[in-house]
Amino acid sequence: MSEFTRDEIDEFWQSWLEVNREAERLGDWKIMADHYAEDATYGWMYTPDEHFMAIGREEIRELAIGQEMEGLDGWHYDYQATVVDERTGMIVGFWKQKSGITNDETGEEYEILGIGGSWFGVGRNAEGKLEFAWQRDWFDLGSTAHTFLAIAGSGKAPQGLLDRMGVHGPSQPGHYQLKDIPSPVWPPPVERGAYVTQDAPQDASQDESK
């Protein structure tokens, strides 16, 4: 039997959407950190050998939704669809990244194309309250770079975004080469095989040796 009910996950998710909107309104993403477990992990991939990973609630507060969101004032991340599995305690949210900056040629906001999203694992703390045990994001890095450059070329980029574009990412706290990453790219319970739904094909060479 599942540790979670659909109703309590839905209620927790609704509180997450609400704090997202409040963070956007205030321009302070750090208020979202209280939704994470004290030992939660949160990461994503920039390139095959450059990864970001925050370990624990305070690194998530200061790095994942602090340092990594600098220069993105006015951006909003609108969830387009959500998939909830109360059996595993997982949520997948698919979002669009929009800049809040209007393209004068189209009259529409500059937007990062491609499908972006967040994959969450829900846990329960000692008081019985739900919280995120882990989160992994994905997005289209090539499209991100294209949109940033388009905004810069329009002359409408705020200084914060221009400063962000000038930062050397690999030297920033929380950025790791794959061999040094402190939590696996796949979330820990998934990496250890807790939710395998399809086994890898048997090695043909082993089969032939029988």
C-alpha atoms as an extended CHARMM CRD file, in Angstrom:
* protein
*
       210  EXT
         1         1  MET       CA              0.0000000000        0.0000000000        0.0000000000  PROA      1               0.0000000000
         2         2  SER       CA              1.2770000000        3.4970000000       -0.8370000000  PROA      2               0.0000000000
         3         3  GLU       CA              2.6860000000        5.6920000000        1.9060000000  PROA      3               0.0000000000
         4         4  PHE       CA              0.8700000000        8.6380000000        0.3320000000  PROA      4               0.0000000000
         5         5  THR       CA             -2.6750000000        9.4540000000       -0.6560000000  PROA      5               0.0000000000
         6         6  ARG       CA             -3.4810000000       11.2590000000       -3.8760000000  PROA      6               0.0000000000
         7         7  ASP       CA             -5.3270000000       13.9720000000       -1.9730000000  PROA      7               0.0000000000
         8         8  GLU       CA             -2.3720000000       14.8740000000        0.2480000000  PROA      8               0.0000000000
         9         9  ILE       CA              0.0480000000       14.9180000000       -2.6930000000  PROA      9               0.0000000000
        10        10  ASP       CA             -2.3600000000       17.1160000000       -4.6510000000  PROA      10              0.0000000000
        11        11  GLU       CA             -2.6210000000       19.4770000000       -1.6710000000  PROA      11              0.0000000000
        12        12  PHE       CA              1.1690000000       19.5940000000       -1.3020000000  PROA      12              0.0000000000
        13        13  TRP       CA              1.5760000000       20.2510000000       -5.0350000000  PROA      13              0.0000000000
        14        14  GLN       CA             -0.9250000000       23.0910000000       -4.9010000000  PROA      14              0.0000000000
        15        15  SER       CA              1.1040000000       24.7010000000       -2.1140000000  PROA      15              0.0000000000
        16        16  TRP       CA              4.1750000000       24.3650000000       -4.3530000000  PROA      16              0.0000000000
        17        17  LEU       CA              2.4540000000       26.1620000000       -7.2170000000  PROA      17              0.0000000000
        18        18  GLU       CA              1.3890000000       28.9160000000       -4.8380000000  PROA      18              0.0000000000
        19        19  VAL       CA              4.8970000000       29.4670000000       -3.4560000000  PROA      19              0.0000000000
        20        20  ASN       CA              6.2340000000       29.5460000000       -7.0360000000  PROA      20              0.0000000000
        21        21  ARG       CA              3.9050000000       32.4210000000       -7.8660000000  PROA      21              0.0000000000
        22        22  GLU       CA              4.7820000000       34.2260000000       -4.6410000000  PROA      22              0.0000000000
        23        23  ALA       CA              8.5030000000       33.8310000000       -5.4140000000  PROA      23              0.0000000000
        24        24  GLU       CA              7.9530000000       35.3040000000       -8.8720000000  PROA      24              0.0000000000
        25        25  ARG       CA              5.9700000000       38.1890000000       -7.3870000000  PROA      25              0.0000000000
        26        26  LEU       CA              8.6390000000       38.9710000000       -4.7810000000  PROA      26              0.0000000000
        27        27  GLY       CA             11.6050000000       38.2530000000       -7.0300000000  PROA      27              0.0000000000
        28        28  ASP       CA             12.9160000000       35.9610000000       -4.2760000000  PROA      28              0.0000000000
        29        29  TRP       CA             13.1160000000       32.2810000000       -5.1930000000  PROA      29              0.0000000000
        30        30  LYS       CA             14.7150000000       31.3400000000       -1.8850000000  PROA      30              0.0000000000
        31        31  ILE       CA             11.3550000000       31.2040000000       -0.1280000000  PROA      31              0.0000000000
        32        32  MET       CA             10.7090000000       27.9610000000       -2.0300000000  PROA      32              0.0000000000
        33        33  ALA       CA             13.4620000000       26.1200000000       -0.1270000000  PROA      33              0.0000000000
        34        34  ASP       CA             11.2000000000       25.2760000000        2.8000000000  PROA      34              0.0000000000
        35        35  HSD       CA              9.3830000000       22.7370000000        0.6040000000  PROA      35              0.0000000000
        36        36  TYR       CA             12.5270000000       20.5640000000        0.5730000000  PROA      36              0.0000000000
        37        37  ALA       CA             13.7630000000       18.0030000000        3.0780000000  PROA      37              0.0000000000
        38        38  GLU       CA             16.7930000000       18.9410000000        5.1370000000  PROA      38              0.0000000000
        39        39  ASP       CA             18.8800000000       16.3780000000        3.2190000000  PROA      39              0.0000000000
        40        40  ALA       CA             17.2200000000       16.7820000000       -0.1950000000  PROA      40              0.0000000000
        41        41  THR       CA             19.2260000000       16.8300000000       -3.4230000000  PROA      41              0.0000000000
        42        42  TYR       CA             18.4960000000       18.9830000000       -6.4670000000  PROA      42              0.0000000000
        43        43  GLY       CA             20.3870000000       18.8490000000       -9.7320000000  PROA      43              0.0000000000
        44        44  TRP       CA             20.4220000000       19.1500000000      -13.5150000000  PROA      44              0.0000000000
        45        45  MET       CA             22.7960000000       18.7310000000      -16.4530000000  PROA      45              0.0000000000
        46        46  TYR       CA             24.3590000000       21.5660000000      -18.4340000000  PROA      46              0.0000000000
        47        47  THR       CA             26.5750000000       19.3300000000      -20.5890000000  PROA      47              0.0000000000
        48        48  PRO       CA             27.5140000000       15.6430000000      -20.3350000000  PROA      48              0.0000000000
        49        49  ASP       CA             30.4690000000       16.6340000000      -18.1500000000  PROA      49              0.0000000000
        50        50  GLU       CA             29.0940000000       19.7220000000      -16.3940000000  PROA      50              0.0000000000
        51        51  HSD       CA             26.4010000000       19.1280000000      -13.8340000000  PROA      51              0.0000000000
        52        52  PHE       CA             24.8460000000       21.1820000000      -11.0870000000  PROA      52              0.0000000000
        53        53  MET       CA             23.9810000000       19.5450000000       -7.7790000000  PROA      53              0.0000000000
        54        54  ALA       CA             22.8640000000       21.0640000000       -4.4790000000  PROA      54              0.0000000000
        55        55  ILE       CA             23.0240000000       18.8720000000       -1.3830000000  PROA      55              0.0000000000
        56        56  GLY       CA             20.6560000000       19.6980000000        1.4530000000  PROA      56              0.0000000000
        57        57  ARG       CA             18.0020000000       22.3490000000        1.9590000000  PROA      57              0.0000000000
        58        58  GLU       CA             20.4230000000       25.2050000000        2.6070000000  PROA      58              0.0000000000
        59        59  GLU       CA             22.4840000000       24.5400000000       -0.5240000000  PROA      59              0.0000000000
        60        60  ILE       CA             19.2240000000       24.3830000000       -2.4570000000  PROA      60              0.0000000000
        61        61  ARG       CA             18.2860000000       27.7510000000       -0.9500000000  PROA      61              0.0000000000
        62        62  GLU       CA             21.6350000000       29.4410000000       -1.5780000000  PROA      62              0.0000000000
        63        63  LEU       CA             22.7410000000       27.7720000000       -4.8150000000  PROA      63              0.0000000000
        64        64  ALA       CA             19.9220000000       26.0820000000       -6.7680000000  PROA      64              0.0000000000
        65        65  ILE       CA             17.3020000000       28.7890000000       -6.2620000000  PROA      65              0.0000000000
        66        66  GLY       CA             19.7150000000       31.5200000000       -5.2210000000  PROA      66              0.0000000000
        67        67  GLN       CA             22.9180000000       31.6750000000       -7.2420000000  PROA      67              0.0000000000
        68        68  GLU       CA             21.5040000000       29.8010000000      -10.2600000000  PROA      68              0.0000000000
        69        69  MET       CA             18.4870000000       32.1320000000      -10.5240000000  PROA      69              0.0000000000
        70        70  GLU       CA             20.5100000000       35.3530000000      -10.4710000000  PROA      70              0.0000000000
        71        71  GLY       CA             19.7980000000       37.5680000000      -13.4570000000  PROA      71              0.0000000000
        72        72  LEU       CA             16.4160000000       35.9610000000      -14.0920000000  PROA      72              0.0000000000
        73        73  ASP       CA             14.2510000000       38.5740000000      -12.3940000000  PROA      73              0.0000000000
        74        74  GLY       CA             10.8930000000       38.7910000000      -14.1310000000  PROA      74              0.0000000000
        75        75  TRP       CA             11.1290000000       35.2980000000      -15.6120000000  PROA      75              0.0000000000
        76        76  HSD       CA              8.2680000000       32.9110000000      -14.9390000000  PROA      76              0.0000000000
        77        77  TYR       CA              8.0540000000       29.1550000000      -15.1510000000  PROA      77              0.0000000000
        78        78  ASP       CA              4.4840000000       28.1990000000      -15.9270000000  PROA      78              0.0000000000
        79        79  TYR       CA              3.5680000000       24.5600000000      -15.3960000000  PROA      79              0.0000000000
        80        80  GLN       CA              1.7510000000       23.2980000000      -18.4800000000  PROA      80              0.0000000000
        81        81  ALA       CA              1.0000000000       19.7860000000      -17.2490000000  PROA      81              0.0000000000
        82        82  THR       CA              1.6020000000       17.6850000000      -14.1570000000  PROA      82              0.0000000000
        83        83  VAL       CA              1.7720000000       13.9270000000      -13.7190000000  PROA      83              0.0000000000
        84        84  VAL       CA              1.3710000000       12.5290000000      -10.1950000000  PROA      84              0.0000000000
        85        85  ASP       CA              2.0250000000        8.9600000000       -9.0630000000  PROA      85              0.0000000000
        86        86  GLU       CA              0.9840000000        8.5110000000       -5.4560000000  PROA      86              0.0000000000
        87        87  ARG       CA              2.1780000000        4.8800000000       -5.5200000000  PROA      87              0.0000000000
        88        88  THR       CA              5.8190000000        5.9420000000       -5.8840000000  PROA      88              0.0000000000
        89        89  GLY       CA              5.4900000000        9.4300000000       -4.4160000000  PROA      89              0.0000000000
        90        90  MET       CA              6.7210000000       11.0050000000       -7.6550000000  PROA      90              0.0000000000
        91        91  ILE       CA              5.5820000000       14.1330000000       -9.4680000000  PROA      91              0.0000000000
        92        92  VAL       CA              6.6580000000       15.3190000000      -12.9090000000  PROA      92              0.0000000000
        93        93  GLY       CA              5.8920000000       18.9100000000      -13.8660000000  PROA      93              0.0000000000
        94        94  PHE       CA              6.3860000000       20.2700000000      -17.3750000000  PROA      94              0.0000000000
        95        95  TRP       CA              7.0160000000       24.0200000000      -17.5770000000  PROA      95              0.0000000000
        96        96  LYS       CA              7.6410000000       26.7870000000      -20.0740000000  PROA      96              0.0000000000
        97        97  GLN       CA             10.3590000000       29.3570000000      -19.3950000000  PROA      97              0.0000000000
        98        98  LYS       CA              9.2580000000       32.8730000000      -20.3050000000  PROA      98              0.0000000000
        99        99  SER       CA             11.3430000000       35.9630000000      -19.7820000000  PROA      99              0.0000000000
       100       100  GLY       CA              8.8080000000       38.7090000000      -19.1120000000  PROA      100             0.0000000000
       101       101  ILE       CA             10.6070000000       40.6670000000      -21.8540000000  PROA      101             0.0000000000
       102       102  THR       CA              8.6550000000       41.4150000000      -25.0260000000  PROA      102             0.0000000000
       103       103  ASN       CA             10.0500000000       40.7780000000      -28.4800000000  PROA      103             0.0000000000
       104       104  ASP       CA              9.2280000000       43.9760000000      -30.4060000000  PROA      104             0.0000000000
       105       105  GLU       CA              9.0220000000       42.0890000000      -33.6980000000  PROA      105             0.0000000000
       106       106  THR       CA              6.4580000000       39.5150000000      -32.5670000000  PROA      106             0.0000000000
       107       107  GLY       CA              4.8050000000       41.2500000000      -29.6260000000  PROA      107             0.0000000000
       108       108  GLU       CA              5.3230000000       38.0880000000      -27.5780000000  PROA      108             0.0000000000
       109       109  GLU       CA              7.6010000000       37.2940000000      -24.6600000000  PROA      109             0.0000000000
       110       110  TYR       CA             11.0120000000       35.8400000000      -25.3350000000  PROA      110             0.0000000000
       111       111  GLU       CA             10.6460000000       32.1790000000      -24.4520000000  PROA      111             0.0000000000
       112       112  ILE       CA             13.0430000000       29.2570000000      -24.2010000000  PROA      112             0.0000000000
       113       113  LEU       CA             11.7580000000       26.6520000000      -26.6340000000  PROA      113             0.0000000000
       114       114  GLY       CA             11.8750000000       22.9330000000      -26.0940000000  PROA      114             0.0000000000
       115       115  ILE       CA             10.2330000000       20.9840000000      -23.2900000000  PROA      115             0.0000000000
       116       116  GLY       CA             11.4850000000       21.7180000000      -19.7990000000  PROA      116             0.0000000000
       117       117  GLY       CA             10.4480000000       20.1510000000      -16.5600000000  PROA      117             0.0000000000
       118       118  SER       CA             11.1190000000       18.9780000000      -13.0380000000  PROA      118             0.0000000000
       119       119  TRP       CA             10.9630000000       15.4570000000      -11.6320000000  PROA      119             0.0000000000
       120       120  PHE       CA             10.2950000000       15.3190000000       -7.9010000000  PROA      120             0.0000000000
       121       121  GLY       CA             10.3610000000       12.6310000000       -5.2470000000  PROA      121             0.0000000000
       122       122  VAL       CA              8.0570000000       13.2750000000       -2.3000000000  PROA      122             0.0000000000
       123       123  GLY       CA              9.0030000000       12.2700000000        1.2360000000  PROA      123             0.0000000000
       124       124  ARG       CA              7.5390000000       12.6610000000        4.7060000000  PROA      124             0.0000000000
       125       125  ASN       CA              9.3670000000       14.2530000000        7.6280000000  PROA      125             0.0000000000
       126       126  ALA       CA              9.2760000000       13.2050000000       11.2830000000  PROA      126             0.0000000000
       127       127  GLU       CA              6.2090000000       15.3810000000       11.8860000000  PROA      127             0.0000000000
       128       128  GLY       CA              4.3520000000       13.6870000000        9.0360000000  PROA      128             0.0000000000
       129       129  LYS       CA              4.5510000000       16.6900000000        6.7090000000  PROA      129             0.0000000000
       130       130  LEU       CA              5.2380000000       16.1360000000        3.0090000000  PROA      130             0.0000000000
       131       131  GLU       CA              8.4050000000       17.6100000000        1.4820000000  PROA      131             0.0000000000
       132       132  PHE       CA             10.5830000000       17.0600000000       -1.5700000000  PROA      132             0.0000000000
       133       133  ALA       CA             13.2820000000       14.4470000000       -1.0290000000  PROA      133             0.0000000000
       134       134  TRP       CA             14.8950000000       15.1090000000       -4.4030000000  PROA      134             0.0000000000
       135       135  GLN       CA             14.4240000000       17.0320000000       -7.6350000000  PROA      135             0.0000000000
       136       136  ARG       CA             15.9880000000       16.7110000000      -11.0750000000  PROA      136             0.0000000000
       137       137  ASP       CA             15.3830000000       19.2450000000      -13.8690000000  PROA      137             0.0000000000
       138       138  TRP       CA             15.8720000000       19.1470000000      -17.6170000000  PROA      138             0.0000000000
       139       139  PHE       CA             15.7910000000       21.8540000000      -20.2750000000  PROA      139             0.0000000000
       140       140  ASP       CA             17.1090000000       22.6190000000      -23.7390000000  PROA      140             0.0000000000
       141       141  LEU       CA             20.5070000000       24.2580000000      -23.1960000000  PROA      141             0.0000000000
       142       142  GLY       CA             20.9390000000       25.1910000000      -26.8700000000  PROA      142             0.0000000000
       143       143  SER       CA             17.5840000000       26.9490000000      -26.9070000000  PROA      143             0.0000000000
       144       144  THR       CA             18.4350000000       28.6940000000      -23.6410000000  PROA      144             0.0000000000
       145       145  ALA       CA             21.6350000000       30.1140000000      -25.1160000000  PROA      145             0.0000000000
       146       146  HSD       CA             19.7760000000       31.1630000000      -28.2860000000  PROA      146             0.0000000000
       147       147  THR       CA             17.1080000000       33.0230000000      -26.3010000000  PROA      147             0.0000000000
       148       148  PHE       CA             19.6200000000       34.7370000000      -24.0140000000  PROA      148             0.0000000000
       149       149  LEU       CA             21.5730000000       35.9590000000      -27.0400000000  PROA      149             0.0000000000
       150       150  ALA       CA             18.3860000000       37.1290000000      -28.7630000000  PROA      150             0.0000000000
       151       151  ILE       CA             17.4260000000       39.1740000000      -25.6970000000  PROA      151             0.0000000000
       152       152  ALA       CA             20.9230000000       40.6170000000      -25.4690000000  PROA      152             0.0000000000
       153       153  GLY       CA             20.8560000000       41.4900000000      -29.1720000000  PROA      153             0.0000000000
       154       154  SER       CA             17.5220000000       43.2590000000      -28.7930000000  PROA      154             0.0000000000
       155       155  GLY       CA             19.0250000000       45.7900000000      -26.4130000000  PROA      155             0.0000000000
       156       156  LYS       CA             16.3550000000       44.9590000000      -23.8560000000  PROA      156             0.0000000000
       157       157  ALA       CA             18.3820000000       42.6740000000      -21.6140000000  PROA      157             0.0000000000
       158       158  PRO       CA             18.6040000000       43.8910000000      -18.0060000000  PROA      158             0.0000000000
       159       159  GLN       CA             22.1090000000       44.2280000000      -16.6020000000  PROA      159             0.0000000000
       160       160  GLY       CA             21.5280000000       41.2580000000      -14.3080000000  PROA      160             0.0000000000
       161       161  LEU       CA             20.9660000000       38.9510000000      -17.2650000000  PROA      161             0.0000000000
       162       162  LEU       CA             24.0200000000       40.2950000000      -19.0820000000  PROA      162             0.0000000000
       163       163  ASP       CA             26.0940000000       39.7510000000      -15.9450000000  PROA      163             0.0000000000
       164       164  ARG       CA             24.8000000000       36.1960000000      -15.7030000000  PROA      164             0.0000000000
       165       165  MET       CA             25.7620000000       35.4920000000      -19.2980000000  PROA      165             0.0000000000
       166       166  GLY       CA             29.3160000000       36.5590000000      -18.4920000000  PROA      166             0.0000000000
       167       167  VAL       CA             29.7360000000       34.1310000000      -15.5740000000  PROA      167             0.0000000000
       168       168  HSD       CA             32.0640000000       31.1560000000      -16.0370000000  PROA      168             0.0000000000
       169       169  GLY       CA             29.6650000000       28.3900000000      -15.0300000000  PROA      169             0.0000000000
       170       170  PRO       CA             32.0690000000       25.5050000000      -14.2690000000  PROA      170             0.0000000000
       171       171  SER       CA             33.8790000000       27.5890000000      -11.6510000000  PROA      171             0.0000000000
       172       172  GLN       CA             30.7030000000       28.3190000000       -9.6690000000  PROA      172             0.0000000000
       173       173  PRO       CA             29.7800000000       26.5160000000       -6.4330000000  PROA      173             0.0000000000
       174       174  GLY       CA             27.5940000000       23.4870000000       -7.0550000000  PROA      174             0.0000000000
       175       175  HSD       CA             28.9880000000       22.8150000000      -10.5390000000  PROA      175             0.0000000000
       176       176  TYR       CA             30.7260000000       19.4610000000      -10.9350000000  PROA      176             0.0000000000
       177       177  GLN       CA             32.3090000000       17.2390000000      -13.5090000000  PROA      177             0.0000000000
       178       178  LEU       CA             30.3560000000       14.0020000000      -13.8210000000  PROA      178             0.0000000000
       179       179  LYS       CA             33.0300000000       12.0010000000      -11.9810000000  PROA      179             0.0000000000
       180       180  ASP       CA             32.8240000000       14.3280000000       -8.9840000000  PROA      180             0.0000000000
       181       181  ILE       CA             29.0690000000       14.7810000000       -8.6820000000  PROA      181             0.0000000000
       182       182  PRO       CA             28.0320000000       14.2540000000       -5.0090000000  PROA      182             0.0000000000
       183       183  SER       CA             24.6090000000       12.7420000000       -5.7900000000  PROA      183             0.0000000000
       184       184  PRO       CA             23.7960000000       10.6750000000       -8.8830000000  PROA      184             0.0000000000
       185       185  VAL       CA             22.3030000000       12.1950000000      -12.0260000000  PROA      185             0.0000000000
       186       186  TRP       CA             19.3730000000        9.7970000000      -11.6130000000  PROA      186             0.0000000000
       187       187  PRO       CA             17.8110000000       10.3590000000       -8.1680000000  PROA      187             0.0000000000
       188       188  PRO       CA             19.2900000000        8.0440000000       -5.4940000000  PROA      188             0.0000000000
       189       189  PRO       CA             16.3550000000        5.5880000000       -5.1300000000  PROA      189             0.0000000000
       190       190  VAL       CA             16.0100000000        5.3600000000       -8.9190000000  PROA      190             0.0000000000
       191       191  GLU       CA             19.7490000000        4.8880000000       -9.3890000000  PROA      191             0.0000000000
       192       192  ARG       CA             19.7780000000        1.9720000000       -6.9370000000  PROA      192             0.0000000000
       193       193  GLY       CA             16.9440000000        0.2690000000       -8.8190000000  PROA      193             0.0000000000
       194       194  ALA       CA             14.0170000000        0.7930000000       -6.4500000000  PROA      194             0.0000000000
       195       195  TYR       CA             11.6060000000        1.5330000000       -9.3110000000  PROA      195             0.0000000000
       196       196  VAL       CA             12.9110000000       -0.5240000000      -12.2400000000  PROA      196             0.0000000000
       197       197  THR       CA             10.0490000000       -1.2670000000      -14.6180000000  PROA      197             0.0000000000
       198       198  GLN       CA             12.0120000000       -2.8400000000      -17.4710000000  PROA      198             0.0000000000
       199       199  ASP       CA             15.2020000000       -4.8300000000      -17.0310000000  PROA      199             0.0000000000
       200       200  ALA       CA             18.1130000000       -4.2760000000      -19.3880000000  PROA      200             0.0000000000
       201       201  PRO       CA             18.4470000000       -6.9380000000      -22.1030000000  PROA      201             0.0000000000
       202       202  GLN       CA             20.6150000000       -9.8630000000      -21.1510000000  PROA      202             0.0000000000
       203       203  ASP       CA             24.1970000000       -9.6750000000      -22.3600000000  PROA      203             0.0000000000
       204       204  ALA       CA             24.3480000000      -11.8110000000      -25.5200000000  PROA      204             0.0000000000
       205       205  SER       CA             27.9200000000      -12.9480000000      -24.8080000000  PROA      205             0.0000000000
       206       206  GLN       CA             26.8550000000      -14.2810000000      -21.4100000000  PROA      206             0.0000000000
       207       207  ASP       CA             23.9200000000      -16.0870000000      -22.9930000000  PROA      207             0.0000000000
       208       208  GLU       CA             26.1690000000      -17.7400000000      -25.5920000000  PROA      208             0.0000000000
       209       209  SER       CA             28.5750000000      -19.0370000000      -22.9470000000  PROA      209             0.0000000000
       210       210  LYS       CA             25.8640000000      -21.1660000000      -21.2760000000  PROA      210             0.0000000000
